[in-house]
Amino acid sequence: MRLDLPGRGGLLTLTPETAKRAGLDAGGEIGQAELDDALRRAGEALNGADHLFYYASDARETLREETPPVQVRRLTADDAEAFAAFAEAAPEDDMDDAFVELDHWLVFGCFADGRLVAAASMYPWSGTTFADLGVITLPEYRGRGYARQTVRAICAHALSLGYEPQYRCQLDHDASAALARAAGLSRFAAWDVVRDDD
């Protein structure tokens, strides 16, 4: 795993076996070009970095005190029909990329014009209190604040359950990064992992 912290350098963790194959020693410093070469020698490659966003302490407190808009609520199995219509109307690539599912650990949605127009879901990362978030808005409803409202509501609920909301998006997904910032999240780092080709 690699974390690039803005203005502070970065951190790289590898299994001892991968580090040995790459010829890397613990505690050393390495530049990006050298890292790429070392991983190639080890037969490894990075997957492609994502932005990582989290709530700063003051933003967390503000979020906890908010009441979600009436059109935003937690979704349950009773919302299966509305969610199915939403998934059918959403672009397939968007649904795949966002990985929003009704059967995830926590799911919220925003309704407008009598239908579900934005949805967000979370699942806890195994063995942690990080709750990873995906969100999608139907194309014709984008730019109206629905995703921002939904993200803030689901994140507030996750915080109330003792989880740390985590928002990830690809480095070149400017609209998603803008949504994270609009929802009050702060960029923590760029995060990358060794590609798993299995």
CYANA upper distance limits for C-alpha pairs under 8 A (distance plus 0.5 A):
  1 MET  CA     12 LEU  CA      6.20
  1 MET  CA     13 THR  CA      5.65
  1 MET  CA     14 LEU  CA      6.99
  1 MET  CA    191 TRP  CA      7.77
  1 MET  CA    192 ASP  CA      6.20
  1 MET  CA    193 VAL  CA      4.85
  1 MET  CA    194 VAL  CA      6.88
  2 ARG  CA     10 GLY  CA      7.63
  2 ARG  CA     11 LEU  CA      6.12
  2 ARG  CA     12 LEU  CA      4.92
  2 ARG  CA     13 THR  CA      6.94
  2 ARG  CA    190 ALA  CA      8.47
  2 ARG  CA    191 TRP  CA      6.19
  2 ARG  CA    192 ASP  CA      5.58
  2 ARG  CA    193 VAL  CA      6.69
  3 LEU  CA     10 GLY  CA      5.83
  3 LEU  CA     11 LEU  CA      5.62
  3 LEU  CA     12 LEU  CA      7.02
  3 LEU  CA    189 ALA  CA      6.61
  3 LEU  CA    190 ALA  CA      6.16
  3 LEU  CA    191 TRP  CA      5.20
  3 LEU  CA    192 ASP  CA      7.12
  4 ASP  CA      8 ARG  CA      8.27
  4 ASP  CA      9 GLY  CA      6.50
  4 ASP  CA     10 GLY  CA      4.68
  4 ASP  CA     11 LEU  CA      7.04
  4 ASP  CA    189 ALA  CA      5.86
  4 ASP  CA    190 ALA  CA      5.53
  4 ASP  CA    191 TRP  CA      7.05
  5 LEU  CA      9 GLY  CA      6.12
  5 LEU  CA     10 GLY  CA      5.90
  5 LEU  CA    188 PHE  CA      7.14
  5 LEU  CA    189 ALA  CA      5.10
  5 LEU  CA    190 ALA  CA      7.21
  6 PRO  CA    188 PHE  CA      7.97
  6 PRO  CA    189 ALA  CA      6.71
 14 LEU  CA     18 THR  CA      6.59
 14 LEU  CA     19 ALA  CA      6.31
 15 THR  CA     19 ALA  CA      6.68
 16 PRO  CA     20 LYS  CA      6.59
 17 GLU  CA     21 ARG  CA      6.78
 18 THR  CA     22 ALA  CA      6.58
 18 THR  CA     42 ALA  CA      7.04
 19 ALA  CA     23 GLY  CA      6.52
 19 ALA  CA     24 LEU  CA      5.60
 19 ALA  CA     25 ASP  CA      7.45
 20 LYS  CA     24 LEU  CA      6.66
 20 LYS  CA     25 ASP  CA      8.18
 21 ARG  CA     41 ARG  CA      7.65
 21 ARG  CA     42 ALA  CA      5.28
 22 ALA  CA     38 ALA  CA      5.21
 22 ALA  CA     39 LEU  CA      6.09
 22 ALA  CA     40 ARG  CA      8.21
 22 ALA  CA     41 ARG  CA      6.28
 22 ALA  CA     42 ALA  CA      5.12
 23 GLY  CA     38 ALA  CA      7.23
 24 LEU  CA     28 GLY  CA      8.05
 24 LEU  CA     38 ALA  CA      7.99
 30 ILE  CA     34 GLU  CA      6.71
 30 ILE  CA     35 LEU  CA      6.77
 31 GLY  CA     35 LEU  CA      6.59
 32 GLN  CA     36 ASP  CA      6.66
 33 ALA  CA     37 ASP  CA      6.80
 34 GLU  CA     38 ALA  CA      6.59
 35 LEU  CA     39 LEU  CA      6.60
 36 ASP  CA     40 ARG  CA      6.66
 36 ASP  CA     45 ALA  CA      7.78
 37 ASP  CA     41 ARG  CA      6.75
 38 ALA  CA     42 ALA  CA      6.86
 39 LEU  CA     43 GLY  CA      6.70
 39 LEU  CA     44 GLU  CA      5.41
 39 LEU  CA     45 ALA  CA      6.28
 40 ARG  CA     44 GLU  CA      5.95
 40 ARG  CA     45 ALA  CA      6.84
 44 GLU  CA    194 VAL  CA      7.14
 44 GLU  CA    195 ARG  CA      7.54
 45 ALA  CA    194 VAL  CA      6.13
 45 ALA  CA    195 ARG  CA      6.19
 46 LEU  CA    192 ASP  CA      6.94
 46 LEU  CA    193 VAL  CA      6.05
 46 LEU  CA    194 VAL  CA      4.81
 46 LEU  CA    195 ARG  CA      5.64
 47 ASN  CA    192 ASP  CA      6.84
 47 ASN  CA    193 VAL  CA      6.19
 47 ASN  CA    194 VAL  CA      6.13
 47 ASN  CA    195 ARG  CA      4.88
 47 ASN  CA    196 ASP  CA      8.22
 48 GLY  CA    170 GLN  CA      8.38
 48 GLY  CA    192 ASP  CA      6.38
 48 GLY  CA    193 VAL  CA      7.96
 49 ALA  CA    170 GLN  CA      6.93
 49 ALA  CA    171 LEU  CA      6.94
 49 ALA  CA    190 ALA  CA      6.45
 49 ALA  CA    191 TRP  CA      5.73
 49 ALA  CA    192 ASP  CA      4.88
 49 ALA  CA    193 VAL  CA      8.10
 50 ASP  CA    168 ARG  CA      6.54
 50 ASP  CA    169 CYS  CA      5.69
 50 ASP  CA    170 GLN  CA      4.78
 50 ASP  CA    171 LEU  CA      5.83
 50 ASP  CA    190 ALA  CA      5.98
 50 ASP  CA    191 TRP  CA      5.76
 50 ASP  CA    192 ASP  CA      6.91
 51 HIS  CA    167 TYR  CA      8.49
 51 HIS  CA    168 ARG  CA      5.97
 51 HIS  CA    169 CYS  CA      5.85
 51 HIS  CA    170 GLN  CA      6.52
 51 HIS  CA    171 LEU  CA      6.25
 51 HIS  CA    177 ALA  CA      8.14
 51 HIS  CA    187 ARG  CA      7.38
 51 HIS  CA    188 PHE  CA      8.16
 51 HIS  CA    189 ALA  CA      6.55
 51 HIS  CA    190 ALA  CA      5.10
 51 HIS  CA    191 TRP  CA      6.78
 52 LEU  CA    166 GLN  CA      7.46
 52 LEU  CA    167 TYR  CA      6.42
 52 LEU  CA    168 ARG  CA      5.36
 52 LEU  CA    169 CYS  CA      7.60
 52 LEU  CA    187 ARG  CA      6.37
 52 LEU  CA    188 PHE  CA      6.09
 52 LEU  CA    189 ALA  CA      5.88
 52 LEU  CA    190 ALA  CA      6.43
 52 LEU  CA    191 TRP  CA      7.01
 53 PHE  CA    166 GLN  CA      6.52
 53 PHE  CA    167 TYR  CA      5.50
 53 PHE  CA    168 ARG  CA      6.82
 53 PHE  CA    180 ALA  CA      7.52
 53 PHE  CA    185 LEU  CA      6.21
 53 PHE  CA    186 SER  CA      5.74
 53 PHE  CA    187 ARG  CA      4.85
 53 PHE  CA    188 PHE  CA      5.92
 53 PHE  CA    189 ALA  CA      7.91
 54 TYR  CA    164 GLU  CA      8.20
 54 TYR  CA    165 PRO  CA      6.88
 54 TYR  CA    166 GLN  CA      6.01
 54 TYR  CA    167 TYR  CA      7.05
 54 TYR  CA    185 LEU  CA      5.71
 54 TYR  CA    186 SER  CA      5.97
 54 TYR  CA    187 ARG  CA      7.08
 54 TYR  CA    188 PHE  CA      7.10
 55 TYR  CA     59 ALA  CA      6.28
 55 TYR  CA     60 ARG  CA      6.17
 55 TYR  CA    165 PRO  CA      7.93
 55 TYR  CA    184 GLY  CA      7.32
 55 TYR  CA    185 LEU  CA      5.23
 55 TYR  CA    186 SER  CA      6.38
 56 ALA  CA     60 ARG  CA      6.64
 56 ALA  CA    185 LEU  CA      7.69
 56 ALA  CA    186 SER  CA      7.13
 57 SER  CA     61 GLU  CA      7.00
 58 ASP  CA     62 THR  CA      6.95
 59 ALA  CA     63 LEU  CA      6.60
 59 ALA  CA    184 GLY  CA      7.05
 59 ALA  CA    185 LEU  CA      8.16
 60 ARG  CA     64 ARG  CA      6.69
 60 ARG  CA    156 ALA  CA      8.36
 60 ARG  CA    159 LEU  CA      8.45
 61 GLU  CA     65 GLU  CA      7.04
 62 THR  CA     66 GLU  CA      7.10
 63 LEU  CA    152 ARG  CA      7.49
 63 LEU  CA    156 ALA  CA      6.26
 64 ARG  CA    156 ALA  CA      6.04
 64 ARG  CA    159 LEU  CA      8.00
 64 ARG  CA    160 SER  CA      7.91
 68 PRO  CA     72 VAL  CA      6.79
 68 PRO  CA     73 ARG  CA      8.13
 68 PRO  CA    149 GLN  CA      7.68
 68 PRO  CA    152 ARG  CA      8.31
 68 PRO  CA    153 ALA  CA      6.14
 69 PRO  CA    149 GLN  CA      7.80
 71 GLN  CA    110 CYS  CA      5.92
 71 GLN  CA    111 PHE  CA      5.69
 71 GLN  CA    112 ALA  CA      7.51
 72 VAL  CA    108 PHE  CA      7.49
 72 VAL  CA    109 GLY  CA      6.07
 72 VAL  CA    110 CYS  CA      4.81
 72 VAL  CA    111 PHE  CA      7.00
 72 VAL  CA    149 GLN  CA      7.65
 72 VAL  CA    150 THR  CA      6.66
 72 VAL  CA    153 ALA  CA      7.77
 73 ARG  CA    108 PHE  CA      5.99
 73 ARG  CA    109 GLY  CA      6.20
 73 ARG  CA    110 CYS  CA      7.18
 73 ARG  CA    150 THR  CA      8.49
 73 ARG  CA    153 ALA  CA      8.11
 74 ARG  CA    106 LEU  CA      8.19
 74 ARG  CA    107 VAL  CA      6.32
 74 ARG  CA    108 PHE  CA      4.70
 74 ARG  CA    109 GLY  CA      6.86
 74 ARG  CA    154 ILE  CA      8.18
 75 LEU  CA     79 ASP  CA      6.54
 75 LEU  CA    102 LEU  CA      7.87
 75 LEU  CA    107 VAL  CA      5.89
 75 LEU  CA    108 PHE  CA      5.63
 75 LEU  CA    109 GLY  CA      6.76
 76 THR  CA     80 ALA  CA      7.96
 76 THR  CA    102 LEU  CA      7.69
 76 THR  CA    107 VAL  CA      7.89
 77 ALA  CA    102 LEU  CA      7.74
 77 ALA  CA    103 ASP  CA      8.14
 79 ASP  CA     83 PHE  CA      6.54
 80 ALA  CA     84 ALA  CA      6.45
 80 ALA  CA    102 LEU  CA      7.86
 81 GLU  CA     85 ALA  CA      6.80
 82 ALA  CA     86 PHE  CA      6.69
 82 ALA  CA    115 ARG  CA      7.26
 82 ALA  CA    116 LEU  CA      6.63
 83 PHE  CA     87 ALA  CA      6.57
 83 PHE  CA    102 LEU  CA      7.57
 83 PHE  CA    116 LEU  CA      7.34
 84 ALA  CA     88 GLU  CA      6.60
 85 ALA  CA     89 ALA  CA      6.73
 86 PHE  CA     90 ALA  CA      6.66
 86 PHE  CA    115 ARG  CA      8.29
 86 PHE  CA    116 LEU  CA      6.48
 86 PHE  CA    117 VAL  CA      7.27
 86 PHE  CA    138 LEU  CA      8.13
 87 ALA  CA     91 PRO  CA      8.48
 87 ALA  CA     92 GLU  CA      8.50
 87 ALA  CA     95 MET  CA      7.65
 89 ALA  CA    138 LEU  CA      7.60
 90 ALA  CA     94 ASP  CA      7.44
 90 ALA  CA     95 MET  CA      7.23
 90 ALA  CA    137 THR  CA      8.21
 90 ALA  CA    138 LEU  CA      6.00
 90 ALA  CA    139 PRO  CA      7.86
 91 PRO  CA     95 MET  CA      6.97
 91 PRO  CA    138 LEU  CA      8.43
 92 GLU  CA     96 ASP  CA      6.77
 93 ASP  CA     97 ASP  CA      6.51
 94 ASP  CA     98 ALA  CA      6.40
 94 ASP  CA    136 ILE  CA      7.48
 95 MET  CA     99 PHE  CA      6.33
 95 MET  CA    100 VAL  CA      7.04
 95 MET  CA    136 ILE  CA      7.61
 96 ASP  CA    100 VAL  CA      8.42
 98 ALA  CA    134 GLY  CA      5.33
 98 ALA  CA    135 VAL  CA      6.14
 98 ALA  CA    136 ILE  CA      6.74
 99 PHE  CA    121 SER  CA      8.43
 99 PHE  CA    134 GLY  CA      6.30
 99 PHE  CA    135 VAL  CA      8.23
100 VAL  CA    104 HIS  CA      8.16
100 VAL  CA    119 ALA  CA      7.63
100 VAL  CA    120 ALA  CA      6.51
100 VAL  CA    121 SER  CA      5.71
100 VAL  CA    122 MET  CA      8.28
100 VAL  CA    134 GLY  CA      6.02
100 VAL  CA    135 VAL  CA      6.81
100 VAL  CA    136 ILE  CA      7.85
101 GLU  CA    107 VAL  CA      8.10
101 GLU  CA    121 SER  CA      6.88
102 LEU  CA    107 VAL  CA      6.78
102 LEU  CA    121 SER  CA      7.88
103 ASP  CA    107 VAL  CA      8.33
104 HIS  CA    121 SER  CA      6.71
104 HIS  CA    122 MET  CA      6.74
104 HIS  CA    123 TYR  CA      6.46
105 TRP  CA    121 SER  CA      7.88
105 TRP  CA    122 MET  CA      6.45
105 TRP  CA    123 TYR  CA      5.55
105 TRP  CA    124 PRO  CA      7.91
106 LEU  CA    121 SER  CA      6.01
106 LEU  CA    122 MET  CA      5.66
106 LEU  CA    123 TYR  CA      7.13
106 LEU  CA    154 ILE  CA      8.01
106 LEU  CA    158 ALA  CA      8.42
107 VAL  CA    119 ALA  CA      7.74
107 VAL  CA    120 ALA  CA      6.24
107 VAL  CA    121 SER  CA      4.72
107 VAL  CA    122 MET  CA      6.98
107 VAL  CA    154 ILE  CA      7.64
108 PHE  CA    119 ALA  CA      6.25
108 PHE  CA    120 ALA  CA      5.89
108 PHE  CA    121 SER  CA      6.87
108 PHE  CA    150 THR  CA      6.91
108 PHE  CA    153 ALA  CA      7.92
108 PHE  CA    154 ILE  CA      6.37
109 GLY  CA    116 LEU  CA      7.05
109 GLY  CA    117 VAL  CA      7.98
109 GLY  CA    118 ALA  CA      6.05
109 GLY  CA    119 ALA  CA      4.73
109 GLY  CA    120 ALA  CA      6.80
109 GLY  CA    150 THR  CA      6.57
110 CYS  CA    116 LEU  CA      6.31
110 CYS  CA    117 VAL  CA      6.37
110 CYS  CA    118 ALA  CA      5.62
110 CYS  CA    119 ALA  CA      6.88
110 CYS  CA    146 TYR  CA      6.85
110 CYS  CA    147 ALA  CA      8.22
110 CYS  CA    149 GLN  CA      8.25
110 CYS  CA    150 THR  CA      6.61
111 PHE  CA    115 ARG  CA      5.80
111 PHE  CA    116 LEU  CA      4.92
111 PHE  CA    117 VAL  CA      6.10
111 PHE  CA    118 ALA  CA      7.68
112 ALA  CA    116 LEU  CA      7.03
112 ALA  CA    117 VAL  CA      6.83
117 VAL  CA    137 THR  CA      6.29
117 VAL  CA    138 LEU  CA      6.03
117 VAL  CA    141 TYR  CA      7.08
117 VAL  CA    146 TYR  CA      8.14
118 ALA  CA    135 VAL  CA      7.87
118 ALA  CA    136 ILE  CA      6.17
118 ALA  CA    137 THR  CA      4.64
118 ALA  CA    138 LEU  CA      6.83
118 ALA  CA    146 TYR  CA      6.77
118 ALA  CA    147 ALA  CA      6.32
118 ALA  CA    150 THR  CA      7.60
119 ALA  CA    135 VAL  CA      6.21
119 ALA  CA    136 ILE  CA      6.13
119 ALA  CA    137 THR  CA      7.06
119 ALA  CA    147 ALA  CA      7.86
119 ALA  CA    150 THR  CA      7.30
120 ALA  CA    133 LEU  CA      7.37
120 ALA  CA    134 GLY  CA      5.96
120 ALA  CA    135 VAL  CA      4.62
120 ALA  CA    136 ILE  CA      7.00
120 ALA  CA    147 ALA  CA      8.46
120 ALA  CA    150 THR  CA      7.06
120 ALA  CA    151 VAL  CA      7.03
120 ALA  CA    154 ILE  CA      7.71
121 SER  CA    133 LEU  CA      6.28
121 SER  CA    134 GLY  CA      6.00
121 SER  CA    135 VAL  CA      7.11
121 SER  CA    154 ILE  CA      8.16
122 MET  CA    131 ALA  CA      6.24
122 MET  CA    132 ASP  CA      5.75
122 MET  CA    133 LEU  CA      5.05
122 MET  CA    134 GLY  CA      6.97
123 TYR  CA    131 ALA  CA      5.82
123 TYR  CA    132 ASP  CA      6.08
123 TYR  CA    133 LEU  CA      7.57
124 PRO  CA    128 THR  CA      7.42
124 PRO  CA    129 THR  CA      6.89
124 PRO  CA    130 PHE  CA      6.07
124 PRO  CA    131 ALA  CA      4.70
124 PRO  CA    132 ASP  CA      6.64
124 PRO  CA    163 TYR  CA      8.41
125 TRP  CA    129 THR  CA      7.47
125 TRP  CA    130 PHE  CA      6.22
125 TRP  CA    131 ALA  CA      6.71
125 TRP  CA    132 ASP  CA      7.35
129 THR  CA    162 GLY  CA      7.72
129 THR  CA    163 TYR  CA      5.34
129 THR  CA    164 GLU  CA      6.44
130 PHE  CA    163 TYR  CA      6.26
130 PHE  CA    164 GLU  CA      5.27
130 PHE  CA    165 PRO  CA      6.52
130 PHE  CA    166 GLN  CA      6.73
131 ALA  CA    158 ALA  CA      7.77
131 ALA  CA    163 TYR  CA      6.54
131 ALA  CA    164 GLU  CA      6.29
131 ALA  CA    165 PRO  CA      5.41
131 ALA  CA    166 GLN  CA      6.18
132 ASP  CA    165 PRO  CA      6.77
132 ASP  CA    166 GLN  CA      5.29
132 ASP  CA    167 TYR  CA      6.67
132 ASP  CA    168 ARG  CA      8.02
133 LEU  CA    165 PRO  CA      7.49
133 LEU  CA    166 GLN  CA      6.49
133 LEU  CA    167 TYR  CA      5.84
133 LEU  CA    168 ARG  CA      7.70
134 GLY  CA    167 TYR  CA      7.85
134 GLY  CA    168 ARG  CA      8.45
135 VAL  CA    147 ALA  CA      7.54
135 VAL  CA    151 VAL  CA      7.78
136 ILE  CA    147 ALA  CA      7.52
137 THR  CA    141 TYR  CA      7.03
137 THR  CA    142 ARG  CA      6.57
137 THR  CA    146 TYR  CA      7.93
137 THR  CA    147 ALA  CA      6.67
138 LEU  CA    142 ARG  CA      7.03
141 TYR  CA    146 TYR  CA      8.12
142 ARG  CA    146 TYR  CA      7.84
142 ARG  CA    147 ALA  CA      8.24
145 GLY  CA    149 GLN  CA      6.71
146 TYR  CA    150 THR  CA      6.68
147 ALA  CA    151 VAL  CA      6.49
147 ALA  CA    179 LEU  CA      7.99
148 ARG  CA    152 ARG  CA      6.65
148 ARG  CA    179 LEU  CA      6.84
148 ARG  CA    180 ALA  CA      8.25
148 ARG  CA    182 ALA  CA      7.00
148 ARG  CA    183 ALA  CA      5.55
149 GLN  CA    153 ALA  CA      6.68
149 GLN  CA    183 ALA  CA      7.87
150 THR  CA    154 ILE  CA      6.69
151 VAL  CA    155 CYS  CA      6.49
151 VAL  CA    183 ALA  CA      7.09
152 ARG  CA    156 ALA  CA      6.52
152 ARG  CA    183 ALA  CA      6.44
152 ARG  CA    184 GLY  CA      8.45
153 ALA  CA    157 HIS  CA      6.82
154 ILE  CA    158 ALA  CA      6.69
155 CYS  CA    159 LEU  CA      6.65
155 CYS  CA    165 PRO  CA      6.12
156 ALA  CA    160 SER  CA      6.77
157 HIS  CA    161 LEU  CA      6.98
158 ALA  CA    162 GLY  CA      7.02
158 ALA  CA    163 TYR  CA      5.70
158 ALA  CA    164 GLU  CA      7.36
158 ALA  CA    165 PRO  CA      7.04
159 LEU  CA    163 TYR  CA      5.52
159 LEU  CA    164 GLU  CA      6.51
159 LEU  CA    165 PRO  CA      7.52
167 TYR  CA    180 ALA  CA      7.55
169 CYS  CA    173 HIS  CA      7.02
169 CYS  CA    176 SER  CA      6.90
169 CYS  CA    177 ALA  CA      7.17
171 LEU  CA    190 ALA  CA      8.34
173 HIS  CA    177 ALA  CA      6.91
174 ASP  CA    178 ALA  CA      6.56
175 ALA  CA    179 LEU  CA      6.71
176 SER  CA    180 ALA  CA      6.82
177 ALA  CA    181 ARG  CA      6.94
178 ALA  CA    182 ALA  CA      6.59
179 LEU  CA    183 ALA  CA      6.57
180 ALA  CA    184 GLY  CA      7.08
180 ALA  CA    185 LEU  CA      5.87
180 ALA  CA    186 SER  CA      8.02
181 ARG  CA    185 LEU  CA      5.56
181 ARG  CA    186 SER  CA      6.75
181 ARG  CA    187 ARG  CA      8.42
